[in-house]
Amino acid sequence: MSLIVVGSMAFDSIETPFGKSDRIVGGAATYIAWSASNFVKPVKQISVVGGDFPDSELQLLADRGVELEGVQIKKDQKSFFWAGRYDMDMNSRETLETQFNVLGDFQPVVPESYAGSEFLMLGNLAPGVQHSVIKQLKKRPKLIVMDTMNFWMEIAMPELEEVLKDVDVLLVNDSEARQLSAQYSLVKAARKIMEMGPKYLVIKKGEHGALLFHGDQVFYAPALPLEDVFDPTGAGDTFAGGFIGHIARTRDISFENMKTAIIVGSAMASFCVEKFGTTRLREISKEEIEGRIRQFVELVNFDIELV
Amino acid sequence: MSLIVVGSMAFDSIETPFGKSDRIVGGAATYIAWSASNFVKPVKQISVVGGDFPDSELQLLADRGVELEGVQIKKDQKSFFWAGRYDMDMNSRETLETQFNVLGDFQPVVPESYAGSEFLMLGNLAPGVQHSVIKQLKKRPKLIVMDTMNFWMEIAMPELEEVLKDVDVLLVNDSEARQLSAQYSLVKAARKIMEMGPKYLVIKKGEHGALLFHGDQVFYAPALPLEDVFDPTGAGDTFAGGFIGHIARTRDISFENMKTAIIVGSAMASFCVEKFGTTRLREISKEEIEGRIRQFVELVNFDIELV
C-alpha cells in the first residue's frame, strides 16, 4: 500500500464570519497528507515550497510517515500564498489574493524511490503539472484520483481535457461539475464528464454531502450536520485524503469500496472544518475517526419494508 | 388508520426553464391527497374551493378514496390562485401573482364524520386556520404534522408560534428553518425550533435531501439525483403526503419509522417533479413507488469496516 500525493504546500490567510487567521500553513497536498496518513504510510509527497516554509512543518509531516524526497525546497523563493474570505454560506468563497511564487514554474520530479506506487492522488494544480507526474511513472498506478477547480477550466481547458483522459476518478464540486460539462443537471453532468475520461466521478456538495457516479450507478453520501463550520478551507483536500487513504489501505478499487471511501473522506472533512487550517487534523485520534464514521452510519441508516 | 388533511386546493400557473403551464390544478392539500392516498384510505380532506374548481377534479379524488365532506365549495367565489416562476436553480422561486380569493376568509369546519382520526396533516395555510382545526378536534390525534412557509413568519409570527406549541412534527425548508430560528447552522436552528414546540423537525433541502431532527438524534435522507427537475411545484406537499401516508399506514410514530417515512416522502417527491403539476402523481403505480424506494436504498447503502 503505497500512495503518491501531488499538490501545493503553501500559506493561507483566511477570513470567515467566525474569525481571521494569520498566515497559516495550507495547500492541497498538506491537507491530503495530514488526512491520508491516518490510513496509509508512507505517503510519498510531491510538492514545492519556498525558503519561507517552516522546517518544523516538514518535520511534523515526516514524523507522521510522509516522505518528502519529492518536495522541492527553493530557498530563494517564496511559497504559494492564497488569501480568501468566506460568507455565512461556507460553500462559496472570495479570493482576496493569490501569489503563485514557487508554484508558477513548478516542474515536479518523481524520485526513483517513489517508483511502483500503487495509488496516485493528484491534488489541485495546473493540469499540465498533474499530467507530467502521470507521464513520469513507468508503471501506471492501480488507481489515479484527481482533483481540479474552476480556475483551470477557465485558463487551461485543453490541458485539463488531456489529463482527464488518463485518470480514473475525478473529484470536483457541484458548480465545477456544471462548468466542466456545461450541464445543469448533475446526472447529465456526470455522464458527460465520464465520457471525458474518468470512469468514476465524485461531486462534492459541501454541507449537502457528496455523490459518486460510475456508469449508471450512483451513491449519495450525506454530510454530517454540524453545529458550526468554522473554516471550510482544505475540506475538499481533506476529503480527498480520506478517500484515497481508505482505498490505498484496503487496496480495493471496487465501486462498493469507493462508497466507503467517500464516507471516510466525509468524516475526515467534517473534522477539518471545526478549526482554522490544519489545526484540527493534527489532533484527531483513531478513536475519534472511528466515532465519526459511526455517526455517518447512524445518520443514514434506515429500515424499510415495502408497501 | 385515518388521516385528516388540511390545506389549499387551488390553481397554479407555472413557468420553469423547461416550459410554461396553463392554469392547472394545484394547492397543498391536493398534492398531499394525491400522494398520501397511495398509502392510506380514506384521506379526510379539509379545504375550500370556488365555483371555478372543476367537479371532475373532486370526482377523481373521491374515486381515489379522498373524502370531501370537509371541502367547502363557494359557488360564487373563485379558488385560490398562484403564479410563479422557477430559475434553473429549482430550489428558489419567484411569485408572480397571488390571489387569495376563497382562502382569504377560510373558516375550516371539521365534519362530525372526521372525529377520532388518528393523524392530522396541516398543509401550508395561515397558522390561525391551521390552529382552528386542531382546536375543533375533541380527541387529540396521535400525531400532528404541520407544514408552513416564510410568508407566515413575516406576517403572522405570533399565530405561528401559538400553533407550533400544539404540533408534533414541523416540516420546513432550510431557508425557512433559518428564518424561523434566526440561526444559520441547521443544527442550532433545529434545536431552537424544537424548543418552540415540535418534538420532531424535518428540514427539506430540495435536491440536497432532507434532515430529520429529534432531541439529539439526526437522520439525513438524500434526494435521488434526477436527470431533470421539470417542475418542483408541490414537491414539498407531495413529500408531506408520503411522510404522513407512511406513518398513518404503519401507525408507528417512532423516530425509526419517521426515518422510513422521510424516504417514502422523498420517493414520492421525486415523482412529482418529473411533470407539470400533479400530472405524474396521477399516473404512478404501487410497483413504481416500490421501485423508487428501492433506488433510495441503493443510493445510500454502504458497508463499512472500521479502521
Chai-1 contact restraints between the chains, C-beta under 6 A:
chainA,res_idxA,chainB,res_idxB,connection_type,confidence,min_distance_angstrom,max_distance_angstrom,comment,restraint_id
A,M88,B,Y184,contact,1.0,0.0,6.0,A-B,restraint_1
A,Y184,B,M88,contact,1.0,0.0,6.0,A-B,restraint_2
A,S185,B,E227,contact,1.0,0.0,6.0,A-B,restraint_3
A,S185,B,D228,contact,1.0,0.0,6.0,A-B,restraint_4
A,L186,B,P225,contact,1.0,0.0,6.0,A-B,restraint_5
A,V187,B,P225,contact,1.0,0.0,6.0,A-B,restraint_6
A,V187,B,E227,contact,1.0,0.0,6.0,A-B,restraint_7
A,H208,B,H208,contact,1.0,0.0,6.0,A-B,restraint_8
A,V218,B,P225,contact,1.0,0.0,6.0,A-B,restraint_9
A,Y220,B,P222,contact,1.0,0.0,6.0,A-B,restraint_10
A,Y220,B,L299,contact,1.0,0.0,6.0,A-B,restraint_11
A,Y220,B,V300,contact,1.0,0.0,6.0,A-B,restraint_12
A,P222,B,Y220,contact,1.0,0.0,6.0,A-B,restraint_13
A,P225,B,L186,contact,1.0,0.0,6.0,A-B,restraint_14
A,P225,B,V187,contact,1.0,0.0,6.0,A-B,restraint_15
A,P225,B,V218,contact,1.0,0.0,6.0,A-B,restraint_16
A,E227,B,S185,contact,1.0,0.0,6.0,A-B,restraint_17
A,E227,B,V187,contact,1.0,0.0,6.0,A-B,restraint_18
A,D228,B,S185,contact,1.0,0.0,6.0,A-B,restraint_19
A,K259,B,F302,contact,1.0,0.0,6.0,A-B,restraint_20
A,T260,B,F302,contact,1.0,0.0,6.0,A-B,restraint_21
A,T260,B,I304,contact,1.0,0.0,6.0,A-B,restraint_22
A,I263,B,F302,contact,1.0,0.0,6.0,A-B,restraint_23
A,E290,B,L306,contact,1.0,0.0,6.0,A-B,restraint_24
A,L299,B,Y220,contact,1.0,0.0,6.0,A-B,restraint_25
A,V300,B,Y220,contact,1.0,0.0,6.0,A-B,restraint_26
A,V300,B,V300,contact,1.0,0.0,6.0,A-B,restraint_27
A,F302,B,K259,contact,1.0,0.0,6.0,A-B,restraint_28
A,F302,B,T260,contact,1.0,0.0,6.0,A-B,restraint_29
A,F302,B,I263,contact,1.0,0.0,6.0,A-B,restraint_30
A,I304,B,T260,contact,1.0,0.0,6.0,A-B,restraint_31
A,L306,B,E290,contact,1.0,0.0,6.0,A-B,restraint_32
